[in-house]
Amino acid sequence: MASGSKSAALFLLFLNLVLYFIVATIASWAVNHAIERSRETASVLSLPARIFPIYFPFGNLATGFFIIFSLLAGVVGMATSITGLNNVQQWDAPNLNAATASSLLTWSLTLLAMGLACKEIDLGWTDSNLRTLEVMTIIVSGTQLICTGTLHDAAAWQRSQG
């Protein structure tokens, strides 16, 4: 059971690393695009909207929150996946518990971003890059759940062995 759980955890952590990299890349592009276009677009807005330094000229009202939380979840997810790969390589109870705890935290951030993605889908029109980010966020929330469960199972098995 140990080799099967270890290889499954390593595969899921590597898969999540790639998925979170894609999420962080698309969200970074969206923030950069919004910053570059904010000056010209936000200059015609009323005063409360001009105070916020980033105005998203695409998407809908949930876009700003969704992109910021997706970027946060992407960066935290990449860090969790990298440290999780190291922790699983060690394969002892303290390292597996640390990987499980950080994986649970990352999953909660990803669920927050996924909820905002669902709200953005509900509100309506978005362009293709945002649809890709929405889909990737929903997919990575599922794979992160499976990864968290696998790490928890491996940590419980390791604790029962020693």
C-alpha positions as CSV (number, residue, x, y, z in Angstrom):
1,M,0.0,0.0,0.0
2,A,2.9,2.4,0.7
3,S,4.3,2.4,-2.8
4,G,0.8,2.8,-4.3
5,S,-0.1,5.8,-2.1
6,K,3.3,7.4,-2.6
7,S,3.1,7.2,-6.3
8,A,-0.5,8.4,-6.4
9,A,0.4,11.3,-4.1
10,L,3.4,12.3,-6.2
11,F,1.4,12.1,-9.4
12,L,-1.4,14.3,-8.0
13,L,1.0,16.8,-6.6
14,F,2.8,17.1,-9.9
15,L,-0.5,17.4,-11.8
16,N,-1.6,20.1,-9.4
17,L,1.7,21.9,-9.8
18,V,1.1,22.1,-13.6
19,L,-2.6,23.1,-13.1
20,Y,-1.8,25.8,-10.6
21,F,0.9,27.1,-12.8
22,I,-1.6,27.5,-15.6
23,V,-4.1,29.2,-13.3
24,A,-1.4,31.6,-12.0
25,T,-0.2,32.4,-15.5
26,I,-3.7,33.2,-16.8
27,A,-4.6,35.2,-13.7
28,S,-1.3,37.1,-14.0
29,W,-2.0,38.0,-17.6
30,A,-5.4,39.3,-16.6
31,V,-4.1,41.5,-13.8
32,N,-1.3,42.8,-16.2
33,H,-3.9,43.5,-18.9
34,A,-6.2,45.3,-16.4
35,I,-3.3,47.4,-15.1
36,E,-2.2,48.5,-18.6
37,R,-5.7,49.4,-19.6
38,S,-6.9,50.9,-16.3
39,R,-5.7,54.5,-16.9
40,E,-7.6,55.0,-20.1
41,T,-10.7,53.0,-19.1
42,A,-11.1,54.2,-15.6
43,S,-10.7,57.9,-16.4
44,V,-14.3,58.1,-17.5
45,L,-15.7,56.4,-14.4
46,S,-17.2,58.2,-11.4
47,L,-15.2,58.9,-8.3
48,P,-15.6,55.7,-6.2
49,A,-14.6,53.5,-9.2
50,R,-11.5,55.6,-9.9
51,I,-10.1,55.1,-6.4
52,F,-9.5,51.3,-6.9
53,P,-6.1,51.1,-8.7
54,I,-7.0,48.2,-11.0
55,Y,-10.1,48.3,-13.2
56,F,-11.0,45.2,-15.2
57,P,-12.3,46.4,-18.5
58,F,-13.5,42.9,-19.4
59,G,-15.8,40.3,-17.8
60,N,-18.5,41.3,-15.4
61,L,-18.7,42.6,-11.8
62,A,-17.3,39.4,-10.3
63,T,-14.2,39.4,-12.5
64,G,-11.9,41.5,-10.3
65,F,-12.5,39.3,-7.2
66,F,-12.3,36.1,-9.2
67,I,-8.9,37.0,-10.8
68,I,-7.3,38.2,-7.6
69,F,-8.4,35.1,-5.7
70,S,-7.4,32.8,-8.6
71,L,-3.9,34.4,-8.6
72,L,-3.7,33.9,-4.8
73,A,-4.8,30.3,-5.1
74,G,-2.4,29.7,-8.0
75,V,0.6,30.9,-6.2
76,V,-0.2,29.2,-2.9
77,G,-1.1,26.0,-4.8
78,M,2.3,26.0,-6.6
79,A,4.1,26.5,-3.3
80,T,2.1,23.7,-1.7
81,S,2.7,21.3,-4.5
82,I,6.5,21.9,-4.5
83,T,6.8,21.5,-0.8
84,G,4.4,18.6,-0.9
85,L,6.5,16.8,-3.4
86,N,9.5,17.2,-1.0
87,N,7.4,16.1,2.0
88,V,6.1,12.9,0.2
89,Q,9.7,12.0,-0.9
90,Q,10.6,12.0,2.9
91,W,7.6,9.6,3.5
92,D,7.4,9.9,7.3
93,A,4.4,10.9,9.5
94,P,5.4,14.5,10.3
95,N,6.2,15.4,6.7
96,L,2.9,13.8,5.5
97,N,1.0,15.6,8.1
98,A,2.6,18.9,7.0
99,A,1.7,18.1,3.4
100,T,-1.9,17.3,4.3
101,A,-2.3,20.5,6.3
102,S,-0.9,22.8,3.6
103,S,-3.0,20.9,1.0
104,L,-6.1,21.5,3.0
105,L,-5.3,25.2,3.2
106,T,-4.7,25.4,-0.5
107,W,-8.0,23.5,-1.2
108,S,-9.9,26.1,0.9
109,L,-8.4,29.0,-1.1
110,T,-9.2,27.2,-4.4
111,L,-12.8,26.6,-3.3
112,L,-13.1,30.3,-2.7
113,A,-11.8,31.0,-6.2
114,M,-14.1,28.3,-7.6
115,G,-17.1,29.9,-5.9
116,L,-16.2,33.2,-7.5
117,A,-15.8,31.4,-10.9
118,C,-19.3,30.0,-10.5
119,K,-20.6,33.4,-9.7
120,E,-18.9,34.9,-12.7
121,I,-20.4,32.1,-14.9
122,D,-23.8,32.9,-13.4
123,L,-23.6,36.6,-14.1
124,G,-22.9,36.1,-17.8
125,W,-20.6,37.2,-20.6
126,T,-16.8,36.7,-20.3
127,D,-14.1,36.3,-23.0
128,S,-12.3,33.1,-23.8
129,N,-9.3,33.7,-21.5
130,L,-11.6,34.1,-18.5
131,R,-13.6,31.0,-19.5
132,T,-10.3,29.1,-19.6
133,L,-9.4,30.4,-16.1
134,E,-12.9,29.5,-14.8
135,V,-12.6,25.9,-16.1
136,M,-9.1,25.5,-14.8
137,T,-10.1,26.7,-11.4
138,I,-13.0,24.3,-11.2
139,I,-10.8,21.4,-12.4
140,V,-8.0,22.2,-10.0
141,S,-10.5,22.3,-7.1
142,G,-11.4,18.7,-7.8
143,T,-7.9,17.5,-8.2
144,Q,-6.8,19.3,-5.0
145,L,-9.6,17.6,-3.1
146,I,-8.4,14.2,-4.4
147,C,-4.8,15.1,-3.5
148,T,-5.8,16.2,0.0
149,G,-7.6,13.0,0.5
150,T,-4.7,10.9,-0.8
151,L,-2.2,12.7,1.5
152,H,-4.5,12.3,4.5
153,D,-4.9,8.6,3.8
154,A,-1.1,8.2,3.4
155,A,-0.5,10.1,6.6
156,A,-3.0,8.0,8.5
157,W,-1.5,4.8,7.1
158,Q,2.0,6.0,8.1
159,R,0.8,6.8,11.7
160,S,-0.7,3.4,12.0
161,Q,2.6,1.8,11.0
162,G,4.8,3.4,13.5
